[in-house]
Amino acid sequence: MGKSASGKDTIFKQLLEQSTYPWKTVVIYTTRPSRPGEQNGVEYFFVTEERLQQLRTEGKIIEERRYDTVHGPWYYFTMDDEQFDLKSDANYLMIGTLESYVQLRKYFGDEKLIPIYIQVDLGVRLERALARERLQKTPKYEEL
């Protein structure tokens, strides 16, 4: 877990590629638009706010975060969608924020989670975020 542009995705992918450990992964959901190169069901499941509301009504949301952006609210959330099998001995690797970790810990219990927090200098994060935005077909610099 870590703040935006801290390198979570890069470290996550390296752990999966370089490790011989049989990690299981959990893909979280978002209402934000996908970025070029992102695939639905790989980096995130991309859903509408209407679908999120339906999942809330069904009681399927484990944790949820809202970010008020210049493009409107974007939600990120983990859903009880059978990606977790807590009866098995499997170990899961997932990406999140400190806020998501706190909510996941409440849901699953302290003994089920091992947090790793990535902390990066603000200047480095801003450089990374700017570089990432430059790759977009239509950069949205005001969001930075």
Contacts in CASP RR format, 6 or more apart in sequence:
PFRMAT RR
TARGET T0000
AUTHOR 0000-0000-0000
METHOD contacts of the structure
MODEL  1
MGKSASGKDTIFKQLLEQSTYPWKTVVIYTTRPSRPGEQNGVEYFFVTEE
RLQQLRTEGKIIEERRYDTVHGPWYYFTMDDEQFDLKSDANYLMIGTLES
YVQLRKYFGDEKLIPIYIQVDLGVRLERALARERLQKTPKYEEL
1 8 0 8 1.000
1 95 0 8 1.000
1 96 0 8 1.000
1 97 0 8 1.000
1 98 0 8 1.000
1 100 0 8 1.000
1 101 0 8 1.000
1 115 0 8 1.000
1 116 0 8 1.000
1 117 0 8 1.000
1 118 0 8 1.000
2 8 0 8 1.000
2 96 0 8 1.000
2 97 0 8 1.000
2 98 0 8 1.000
2 117 0 8 1.000
2 118 0 8 1.000
2 119 0 8 1.000
3 97 0 8 1.000
3 120 0 8 1.000
3 125 0 8 1.000
4 125 0 8 1.000
4 129 0 8 1.000
5 120 0 8 1.000
5 125 0 8 1.000
5 126 0 8 1.000
5 128 0 8 1.000
5 129 0 8 1.000
5 132 0 8 1.000
6 118 0 8 1.000
6 119 0 8 1.000
6 120 0 8 1.000
6 125 0 8 1.000
7 118 0 8 1.000
7 120 0 8 1.000
7 128 0 8 1.000
8 95 0 8 1.000
8 96 0 8 1.000
8 118 0 8 1.000
9 43 0 8 1.000
9 95 0 8 1.000
11 118 0 8 1.000
12 93 0 8 1.000
12 95 0 8 1.000
15 23 0 8 1.000
15 93 0 8 1.000
16 23 0 8 1.000
16 25 0 8 1.000
16 93 0 8 1.000
21 91 0 8 1.000
22 90 0 8 1.000
22 91 0 8 1.000
23 91 0 8 1.000
23 92 0 8 1.000
23 93 0 8 1.000
24 85 0 8 1.000
24 90 0 8 1.000
24 91 0 8 1.000
24 92 0 8 1.000
24 93 0 8 1.000
25 92 0 8 1.000
25 93 0 8 1.000
25 94 0 8 1.000
26 78 0 8 1.000
26 83 0 8 1.000
26 84 0 8 1.000
26 92 0 8 1.000
26 93 0 8 1.000
26 94 0 8 1.000
27 41 0 8 1.000
27 42 0 8 1.000
27 43 0 8 1.000
27 44 0 8 1.000
27 45 0 8 1.000
27 83 0 8 1.000
28 44 0 8 1.000
28 45 0 8 1.000
28 76 0 8 1.000
28 77 0 8 1.000
28 78 0 8 1.000
28 79 0 8 1.000
28 94 0 8 1.000
28 95 0 8 1.000
28 96 0 8 1.000
28 100 0 8 1.000
29 44 0 8 1.000
29 45 0 8 1.000
29 46 0 8 1.000
29 47 0 8 1.000
29 52 0 8 1.000
29 75 0 8 1.000
29 76 0 8 1.000
29 77 0 8 1.000
29 78 0 8 1.000
29 79 0 8 1.000
30 44 0 8 1.000
30 45 0 8 1.000
30 46 0 8 1.000
30 47 0 8 1.000
30 74 0 8 1.000
30 75 0 8 1.000
30 76 0 8 1.000
30 77 0 8 1.000
31 46 0 8 1.000
31 47 0 8 1.000
31 48 0 8 1.000
31 49 0 8 1.000
31 52 0 8 1.000
31 73 0 8 1.000
31 74 0 8 1.000
31 75 0 8 1.000
32 46 0 8 1.000
32 69 0 8 1.000
32 74 0 8 1.000
32 75 0 8 1.000
32 76 0 8 1.000
33 46 0 8 1.000
34 40 0 8 1.000
34 43 0 8 1.000
34 44 0 8 1.000
34 46 0 8 1.000
35 132 0 8 1.000
35 135 0 8 1.000
35 136 0 8 1.000
36 135 0 8 1.000
36 136 0 8 1.000
36 137 0 8 1.000
38 44 0 8 1.000
38 46 0 8 1.000
40 46 0 8 1.000
44 76 0 8 1.000
49 73 0 8 1.000
49 75 0 8 1.000
52 61 0 8 1.000
52 64 0 8 1.000
52 75 0 8 1.000
52 77 0 8 1.000
55 61 0 8 1.000
55 77 0 8 1.000
55 79 0 8 1.000
56 64 0 8 1.000
59 80 0 8 1.000
60 79 0 8 1.000
60 80 0 8 1.000
60 81 0 8 1.000
61 77 0 8 1.000
61 78 0 8 1.000
61 79 0 8 1.000
61 80 0 8 1.000
62 77 0 8 1.000
62 78 0 8 1.000
62 79 0 8 1.000
62 80 0 8 1.000
62 103 0 8 1.000
62 104 0 8 1.000
62 107 0 8 1.000
63 77 0 8 1.000
63 78 0 8 1.000
63 99 0 8 1.000
63 100 0 8 1.000
63 103 0 8 1.000
63 104 0 8 1.000
63 107 0 8 1.000
64 75 0 8 1.000
64 76 0 8 1.000
64 77 0 8 1.000
64 78 0 8 1.000
64 103 0 8 1.000
65 75 0 8 1.000
65 76 0 8 1.000
65 77 0 8 1.000
65 97 0 8 1.000
65 99 0 8 1.000
65 100 0 8 1.000
66 73 0 8 1.000
66 74 0 8 1.000
66 75 0 8 1.000
67 73 0 8 1.000
67 74 0 8 1.000
67 75 0 8 1.000
67 76 0 8 1.000
69 143 0 8 1.000
70 140 0 8 1.000
70 142 0 8 1.000
70 143 0 8 1.000
71 140 0 8 1.000
71 143 0 8 1.000
76 96 0 8 1.000
76 97 0 8 1.000
76 100 0 8 1.000
78 94 0 8 1.000
78 100 0 8 1.000
78 103 0 8 1.000
78 104 0 8 1.000
84 92 0 8 1.000
86 108 0 8 1.000
86 112 0 8 1.000
98 117 0 8 1.000
101 113 0 8 1.000
101 115 0 8 1.000
104 113 0 8 1.000
105 112 0 8 1.000
105 113 0 8 1.000
126 144 0 8 1.000
129 144 0 8 1.000
130 141 0 8 1.000
130 144 0 8 1.000
133 139 0 8 1.000
133 140 0 8 1.000
133 141 0 8 1.000
133 143 0 8 1.000
133 144 0 8 1.000
END
